[in-house]
Amino acid sequence: MGPVPAVDPAPPARIASFPVHVYSADTDRRISECGVCLEDYAQGDQYWELPTCRHHFHVACLRVWLESHSTCPFCRQTV
């Protein structure tokens, strides 16, 4: 097994450009859980929806991921 290729973090300016959404069970019926921690969204949770693939994650979960990756944690599309 060879070395694992290095992965670049997402640019901070790109991360800062993501709008923060606030989960509401009344209006966000198409989403139910964070794809990183797999916890159900609770009323008032903040989440990001990635503009390239439309996958969504808690802001805190995705922020940790993007500090060391420049891709969606679900589909690996570049953010």
Backbone atoms as SQL, in Angstrom:
CREATE TABLE atoms (id INTEGER PRIMARY KEY, chain TEXT, resi INTEGER, resn TEXT, atom TEXT, x REAL, y REAL, z REAL);
INSERT INTO atoms VALUES
  (1, 'A', 1, 'MET', 'N', 0.850, -1.170, 0.000),
  (2, 'A', 1, 'MET', 'CA', 0.000, 0.000, 0.000),
  (3, 'A', 1, 'MET', 'C', 0.894, 1.232, 0.000),
  (4, 'A', 2, 'GLY', 'N', 0.674, 2.153, -0.904),
  (5, 'A', 2, 'GLY', 'CA', 1.488, 3.354, -1.037),
  (6, 'A', 2, 'GLY', 'C', 1.053, 4.448, -0.088),
  (7, 'A', 3, 'PRO', 'N', 1.771, 5.563, -0.130),
  (8, 'A', 3, 'PRO', 'CA', 1.420, 6.689, 0.740),
  (9, 'A', 3, 'PRO', 'C', 0.079, 7.303, 0.336),
  (10, 'A', 4, 'VAL', 'N', -0.581, 7.849, 1.305),
  (11, 'A', 4, 'VAL', 'CA', -1.859, 8.520, 1.060),
  (12, 'A', 4, 'VAL', 'C', -1.573, 9.890, 0.460),
  (13, 'A', 5, 'PRO', 'N', -2.192, 10.239, -0.667),
  (14, 'A', 5, 'PRO', 'CA', -1.929, 11.546, -1.273),
  (15, 'A', 5, 'PRO', 'C', -2.387, 12.682, -0.363),
  (16, 'A', 6, 'ALA', 'N', -1.639, 13.765, -0.400),
  (17, 'A', 6, 'ALA', 'CA', -1.982, 14.937, 0.400),
  (18, 'A', 6, 'ALA', 'C', -3.245, 15.592, -0.151),
  (19, 'A', 7, 'VAL', 'N', -4.032, 16.125, 0.724),
  (20, 'A', 7, 'VAL', 'CA', -5.253, 16.821, 0.334),
  (21, 'A', 7, 'VAL', 'C', -5.159, 18.243, 0.856),
  (22, 'A', 8, 'ASP', 'N', -5.455, 19.190, -0.002),
  (23, 'A', 8, 'ASP', 'CA', -5.391, 20.595, 0.395),
  (24, 'A', 8, 'ASP', 'C', -6.684, 21.010, 1.080),
  (25, 'A', 9, 'PRO', 'N', -6.582, 21.891, 2.076),
  (26, 'A', 9, 'PRO', 'CA', -7.802, 22.421, 2.696),
  (27, 'A', 9, 'PRO', 'C', -8.529, 23.359, 1.741),
  (28, 'A', 10, 'ALA', 'N', -9.789, 23.557, 2.003),
  (29, 'A', 10, 'ALA', 'CA', -10.560, 24.521, 1.215),
  (30, 'A', 10, 'ALA', 'C', -10.073, 25.928, 1.538),
  (31, 'A', 11, 'PRO', 'N', -10.022, 26.816, 0.556),
  (32, 'A', 11, 'PRO', 'CA', -9.592, 28.198, 0.820),
  (33, 'A', 11, 'PRO', 'C', -10.527, 28.880, 1.823),
  (34, 'A', 12, 'PRO', 'N', -9.970, 29.557, 2.825),
  (35, 'A', 12, 'PRO', 'CA', -10.804, 30.233, 3.830),
  (36, 'A', 12, 'PRO', 'C', -11.826, 31.196, 3.225),
  (37, 'A', 13, 'ALA', 'N', -11.451, 31.897, 2.165),
  (38, 'A', 13, 'ALA', 'CA', -12.397, 32.830, 1.537),
  (39, 'A', 13, 'ALA', 'C', -13.587, 32.075, 0.937),
  (40, 'A', 14, 'ARG', 'N', -13.336, 30.905, 0.417),
  (41, 'A', 14, 'ARG', 'CA', -14.416, 30.095, -0.156),
  (42, 'A', 14, 'ARG', 'C', -15.371, 29.642, 0.949),
  (43, 'A', 15, 'ILE', 'N', -14.801, 29.175, 2.059),
  (44, 'A', 15, 'ILE', 'CA', -15.618, 28.732, 3.188),
  (45, 'A', 15, 'ILE', 'C', -16.470, 29.891, 3.702),
  (46, 'A', 16, 'ALA', 'N', -15.864, 31.054, 3.811),
  (47, 'A', 16, 'ALA', 'CA', -16.571, 32.236, 4.324),
  (48, 'A', 16, 'ALA', 'C', -17.718, 32.663, 3.408),
  (49, 'A', 17, 'SER', 'N', -17.675, 32.242, 2.150),
  (50, 'A', 17, 'SER', 'CA', -18.719, 32.654, 1.205),
  (51, 'A', 17, 'SER', 'C', -19.990, 31.805, 1.307),
  (52, 'A', 18, 'PHE', 'N', -19.946, 30.691, 2.021),
  (53, 'A', 18, 'PHE', 'CA', -21.125, 29.833, 2.127),
  (54, 'A', 18, 'PHE', 'C', -22.173, 30.495, 3.018),
  (55, 'A', 19, 'PRO', 'N', -23.390, 30.661, 2.541),
  (56, 'A', 19, 'PRO', 'CA', -24.429, 31.221, 3.414),
  (57, 'A', 19, 'PRO', 'C', -24.823, 30.208, 4.491),
  (58, 'A', 20, 'VAL', 'N', -25.078, 30.704, 5.670),
  (59, 'A', 20, 'VAL', 'CA', -25.516, 29.856, 6.778),
  (60, 'A', 20, 'VAL', 'C', -27.039, 29.777, 6.751),
  (61, 'A', 21, 'HIS', 'N', -27.551, 28.562, 6.785),
  (62, 'A', 21, 'HIS', 'CA', -28.992, 28.324, 6.845),
  (63, 'A', 21, 'HIS', 'C', -29.344, 27.893, 8.264),
  (64, 'A', 22, 'VAL', 'N', -30.524, 28.226, 8.707),
  (65, 'A', 22, 'VAL', 'CA', -31.009, 27.813, 10.022),
  (66, 'A', 22, 'VAL', 'C', -32.134, 26.807, 9.806),
  (67, 'A', 23, 'TYR', 'N', -31.948, 25.614, 10.358),
  (68, 'A', 23, 'TYR', 'CA', -32.902, 24.534, 10.136),
  (69, 'A', 23, 'TYR', 'C', -34.251, 24.812, 10.793),
  (70, 'A', 24, 'SER', 'N', -35.294, 24.570, 10.026),
  (71, 'A', 24, 'SER', 'CA', -36.661, 24.639, 10.524),
  (72, 'A', 24, 'SER', 'C', -37.407, 23.422, 9.985),
  (73, 'A', 25, 'ALA', 'N', -37.968, 22.633, 10.856),
  (74, 'A', 25, 'ALA', 'CA', -38.705, 21.445, 10.431),
  (75, 'A', 25, 'ALA', 'C', -39.874, 21.808, 9.520),
  (76, 'A', 26, 'ASP', 'N', -40.368, 23.010, 9.643),
  (77, 'A', 26, 'ASP', 'CA', -41.498, 23.448, 8.824),
  (78, 'A', 26, 'ASP', 'C', -41.107, 23.725, 7.378),
  (79, 'A', 27, 'THR', 'N', -39.892, 24.229, 7.159),
  (80, 'A', 27, 'THR', 'CA', -39.492, 24.639, 5.811),
  (81, 'A', 27, 'THR', 'C', -38.403, 23.769, 5.193),
  (82, 'A', 28, 'ASP', 'N', -37.674, 22.995, 5.982),
  (83, 'A', 28, 'ASP', 'CA', -36.559, 22.184, 5.473),
  (84, 'A', 28, 'ASP', 'C', -36.901, 20.698, 5.484),
  (85, 'A', 29, 'ARG', 'N', -38.034, 20.350, 4.958),
  (86, 'A', 29, 'ARG', 'CA', -38.500, 18.957, 5.008),
  (87, 'A', 29, 'ARG', 'C', -37.684, 18.001, 4.148),
  (88, 'A', 30, 'ARG', 'N', -36.959, 18.529, 3.175),
  (89, 'A', 30, 'ARG', 'CA', -36.206, 17.651, 2.276),
  (90, 'A', 30, 'ARG', 'C', -34.898, 17.174, 2.886),
  (91, 'A', 31, 'ILE', 'N', -34.489, 17.760, 4.010),
  (92, 'A', 31, 'ILE', 'CA', -33.261, 17.329, 4.676),
  (93, 'A', 31, 'ILE', 'C', -33.597, 16.867, 6.085),
  (94, 'A', 32, 'SER', 'N', -32.822, 15.904, 6.596),
  (95, 'A', 32, 'SER', 'CA', -33.131, 15.419, 7.938),
  (96, 'A', 32, 'SER', 'C', -31.907, 15.240, 8.819),
  (97, 'A', 33, 'GLU', 'N', -30.742, 14.907, 8.217),
  (98, 'A', 33, 'GLU', 'CA', -29.574, 14.668, 9.051),
  (99, 'A', 33, 'GLU', 'C', -28.301, 15.182, 8.404),
  (100, 'A', 34, 'CYS', 'N', -27.330, 15.477, 9.244),
  (101, 'A', 34, 'CYS', 'CA', -26.010, 15.917, 8.797),
  (102, 'A', 34, 'CYS', 'C', -25.266, 14.719, 8.222),
  (103, 'A', 35, 'GLY', 'N', -24.664, 14.894, 7.063),
  (104, 'A', 35, 'GLY', 'CA', -23.928, 13.817, 6.419),
  (105, 'A', 35, 'GLY', 'C', -22.582, 13.516, 7.042),
  (106, 'A', 36, 'VAL', 'N', -22.129, 14.327, 7.992),
  (107, 'A', 36, 'VAL', 'CA', -20.854, 14.073, 8.675),
  (108, 'A', 36, 'VAL', 'C', -21.094, 13.347, 9.996),
  (109, 'A', 37, 'CYS', 'N', -21.871, 13.948, 10.890),
  (110, 'A', 37, 'CYS', 'CA', -22.078, 13.352, 12.220),
  (111, 'A', 37, 'CYS', 'C', -23.266, 12.388, 12.250),
  (112, 'A', 38, 'LEU', 'N', -24.095, 12.425, 11.211),
  (113, 'A', 38, 'LEU', 'CA', -25.277, 11.574, 11.062),
  (114, 'A', 38, 'LEU', 'C', -26.354, 11.828, 12.115),
  (115, 'A', 39, 'GLU', 'N', -26.284, 12.975, 12.776),
  (116, 'A', 39, 'GLU', 'CA', -27.333, 13.345, 13.725),
  (117, 'A', 39, 'GLU', 'C', -28.452, 14.077, 12.988),
  (118, 'A', 40, 'ASP', 'N', -29.674, 13.859, 13.442),
  (119, 'A', 40, 'ASP', 'CA', -30.805, 14.594, 12.884),
  (120, 'A', 40, 'ASP', 'C', -30.642, 16.074, 13.175),
  (121, 'A', 41, 'TYR', 'N', -31.041, 16.897, 12.228),
  (122, 'A', 41, 'TYR', 'CA', -31.058, 18.334, 12.474),
  (123, 'A', 41, 'TYR', 'C', -32.144, 18.640, 13.499),
  (124, 'A', 42, 'ALA', 'N', -31.837, 19.564, 14.389),
  (125, 'A', 42, 'ALA', 'CA', -32.804, 20.033, 15.380),
  (126, 'A', 42, 'ALA', 'C', -33.225, 21.446, 15.010),
  (127, 'A', 43, 'GLN', 'N', -34.403, 21.817, 15.436),
  (128, 'A', 43, 'GLN', 'CA', -34.902, 23.165, 15.180),
  (129, 'A', 43, 'GLN', 'C', -33.840, 24.194, 15.584),
  (130, 'A', 44, 'GLY', 'N', -33.488, 25.091, 14.664),
  (131, 'A', 44, 'GLY', 'CA', -32.517, 26.148, 14.945),
  (132, 'A', 44, 'GLY', 'C', -31.074, 25.795, 14.645),
  (133, 'A', 45, 'ASP', 'N', -30.776, 24.535, 14.294),
  (134, 'A', 45, 'ASP', 'CA', -29.397, 24.169, 13.940),
  (135, 'A', 45, 'ASP', 'C', -28.945, 24.960, 12.719),
  (136, 'A', 46, 'GLN', 'N', -27.683, 25.337, 12.706),
  (137, 'A', 46, 'GLN', 'CA', -27.107, 26.022, 11.549),
  (138, 'A', 46, 'GLN', 'C', -26.471, 24.985, 10.631),
  (139, 'A', 47, 'TYR', 'N', -26.717, 25.144, 9.323),
  (140, 'A', 47, 'TYR', 'CA', -26.113, 24.220, 8.368),
  (141, 'A', 47, 'TYR', 'C', -25.689, 24.963, 7.112),
  (142, 'A', 48, 'TRP', 'N', -24.746, 24.344, 6.414),
  (143, 'A', 48, 'TRP', 'CA', -24.316, 24.832, 5.107),
  (144, 'A', 48, 'TRP', 'C', -24.801, 23.857, 4.056),
  (145, 'A', 49, 'GLU', 'N', -25.213, 24.394, 2.917),
  (146, 'A', 49, 'GLU', 'CA', -25.501, 23.585, 1.740),
  (147, 'A', 49, 'GLU', 'C', -24.426, 23.937, 0.730),
  (148, 'A', 50, 'LEU', 'N', -23.646, 22.948, 0.321),
  (149, 'A', 50, 'LEU', 'CA', -22.557, 23.223, -0.615),
  (150, 'A', 50, 'LEU', 'C', -23.117, 23.631, -1.969),
  (151, 'A', 51, 'PRO', 'N', -22.585, 24.700, -2.543),
  (152, 'A', 51, 'PRO', 'CA', -23.142, 25.218, -3.797),
  (153, 'A', 51, 'PRO', 'C', -22.899, 24.311, -4.999),
  (154, 'A', 52, 'THR', 'N', -21.858, 23.505, -4.960),
  (155, 'A', 52, 'THR', 'CA', -21.532, 22.681, -6.124),
  (156, 'A', 52, 'THR', 'C', -22.387, 21.426, -6.218),
  (157, 'A', 53, 'CYS', 'N', -22.666, 20.787, -5.083),
  (158, 'A', 53, 'CYS', 'CA', -23.373, 19.506, -5.105),
  (159, 'A', 53, 'CYS', 'C', -24.690, 19.509, -4.330),
  (160, 'A', 54, 'ARG', 'N', -24.940, 20.558, -3.562),
  (161, 'A', 54, 'ARG', 'CA', -26.165, 20.737, -2.780),
  (162, 'A', 54, 'ARG', 'C', -26.248, 19.820, -1.553),
  (163, 'A', 55, 'HIS', 'N', -25.158, 19.124, -1.196),
  (164, 'A', 55, 'HIS', 'CA', -25.167, 18.353, 0.045),
  (165, 'A', 55, 'HIS', 'C', -25.094, 19.315, 1.223),
  (166, 'A', 56, 'HIS', 'N', -25.628, 18.923, 2.346),
  (167, 'A', 56, 'HIS', 'CA', -25.752, 19.822, 3.494),
  (168, 'A', 56, 'HIS', 'C', -25.182, 19.165, 4.747),
  (169, 'A', 57, 'PHE', 'N', -24.629, 20.004, 5.616),
  (170, 'A', 57, 'PHE', 'CA', -23.959, 19.537, 6.824),
  (171, 'A', 57, 'PHE', 'C', -24.058, 20.617, 7.894),
  (172, 'A', 58, 'HIS', 'N', -24.024, 20.201, 9.172),
  (173, 'A', 58, 'HIS', 'CA', -23.905, 21.197, 10.237),
  (174, 'A', 58, 'HIS', 'C', -22.695, 22.076, 9.941),
  (175, 'A', 59, 'VAL', 'N', -22.788, 23.354, 10.232),
  (176, 'A', 59, 'VAL', 'CA', -21.673, 24.276, 10.008),
  (177, 'A', 59, 'VAL', 'C', -20.426, 23.776, 10.734),
  (178, 'A', 60, 'ALA', 'N', -20.558, 23.415, 12.004),
  (179, 'A', 60, 'ALA', 'CA', -19.395, 22.981, 12.793),
  (180, 'A', 60, 'ALA', 'C', -18.769, 21.711, 12.220),
  (181, 'A', 61, 'CYS', 'N', -19.585, 20.769, 11.786),
  (182, 'A', 61, 'CYS', 'CA', -19.065, 19.513, 11.225),
  (183, 'A', 61, 'CYS', 'C', -18.306, 19.764, 9.926),
  (184, 'A', 62, 'LEU', 'N', -18.904, 20.548, 9.047),
  (185, 'A', 62, 'LEU', 'CA', -18.280, 20.800, 7.751),
  (186, 'A', 62, 'LEU', 'C', -17.039, 21.670, 7.886),
  (187, 'A', 63, 'ARG', 'N', -17.040, 22.604, 8.829),
  (188, 'A', 63, 'ARG', 'CA', -15.874, 23.463, 9.026),
  (189, 'A', 63, 'ARG', 'C', -14.639, 22.613, 9.362),
  (190, 'A', 64, 'VAL', 'N', -14.800, 21.639, 10.258),
  (191, 'A', 64, 'VAL', 'CA', -13.684, 20.758, 10.626),
  (192, 'A', 64, 'VAL', 'C', -13.197, 19.997, 9.395),
  (193, 'A', 65, 'TRP', 'N', -14.105, 19.471, 8.609),
  (194, 'A', 65, 'TRP', 'CA', -13.749, 18.723, 7.405),
  (195, 'A', 65, 'TRP', 'C', -12.975, 19.613, 6.427),
  (196, 'A', 66, 'LEU', 'N', -13.478, 20.821, 6.185),
  (197, 'A', 66, 'LEU', 'CA', -12.878, 21.703, 5.180),
  (198, 'A', 66, 'LEU', 'C', -11.536, 22.286, 5.614),
  (199, 'A', 67, 'GLU', 'N', -11.191, 22.166, 6.888),
  (200, 'A', 67, 'GLU', 'CA', -9.865, 22.597, 7.334),
  (201, 'A', 67, 'GLU', 'C', -8.769, 21.693, 6.787),
  (202, 'A', 68, 'SER', 'N', -9.148, 20.494, 6.329),
  (203, 'A', 68, 'SER', 'CA', -8.143, 19.587, 5.783),
  (204, 'A', 68, 'SER', 'C', -8.530, 18.981, 4.433),
  (205, 'A', 69, 'HIS', 'N', -9.665, 19.387, 3.888),
  (206, 'A', 69, 'HIS', 'CA', -10.123, 18.874, 2.592),
  (207, 'A', 69, 'HIS', 'C', -10.750, 20.004, 1.783),
  (208, 'A', 70, 'SER', 'N', -10.701, 19.883, 0.477),
  (209, 'A', 70, 'SER', 'CA', -11.343, 20.883, -0.386),
  (210, 'A', 70, 'SER', 'C', -12.480, 20.260, -1.194),
  (211, 'A', 71, 'THR', 'N', -13.023, 19.175, -0.644),
  (212, 'A', 71, 'THR', 'CA', -14.087, 18.454, -1.329),
  (213, 'A', 71, 'THR', 'C', -15.263, 18.217, -0.388),
  (214, 'A', 72, 'CYS', 'N', -16.394, 17.904, -0.979),
  (215, 'A', 72, 'CYS', 'CA', -17.564, 17.505, -0.205),
  (216, 'A', 72, 'CYS', 'C', -17.251, 16.182, 0.496),
  (217, 'A', 73, 'PRO', 'N', -17.574, 16.036, 1.783),
  (218, 'A', 73, 'PRO', 'CA', -17.291, 14.775, 2.462),
  (219, 'A', 73, 'PRO', 'C', -18.157, 13.616, 1.969),
  (220, 'A', 74, 'PHE', 'N', -19.232, 13.916, 1.274),
  (221, 'A', 74, 'PHE', 'CA', -20.129, 12.869, 0.799),
  (222, 'A', 74, 'PHE', 'C', -19.769, 12.400, -0.609),
  (223, 'A', 75, 'CYS', 'N', -19.709, 13.326, -1.565),
  (224, 'A', 75, 'CYS', 'CA', -19.494, 12.936, -2.968),
  (225, 'A', 75, 'CYS', 'C', -18.091, 13.247, -3.485),
  (226, 'A', 76, 'ARG', 'N', -17.314, 13.967, -2.687),
  (227, 'A', 76, 'ARG', 'CA', -15.924, 14.328, -3.006),
  (228, 'A', 76, 'ARG', 'C', -15.790, 15.339, -4.143),
  (229, 'A', 77, 'GLN', 'N', -16.868, 15.996, -4.500),
  (230, 'A', 77, 'GLN', 'CA', -16.790, 17.056, -5.511),
  (231, 'A', 77, 'GLN', 'C', -16.079, 18.260, -4.901),
  (232, 'A', 78, 'THR', 'N', -15.225, 18.901, -5.670),
  (233, 'A', 78, 'THR', 'CA', -14.498, 20.072, -5.192),
  (234, 'A', 78, 'THR', 'C', -15.462, 21.188, -4.835),
  (235, 'A', 79, 'VAL', 'N', -15.217, 21.807, -3.665),
  (236, 'A', 79, 'VAL', 'CA', -16.067, 22.914, -3.254),
  (237, 'A', 79, 'VAL', 'C', -15.463, 24.195, -3.757);
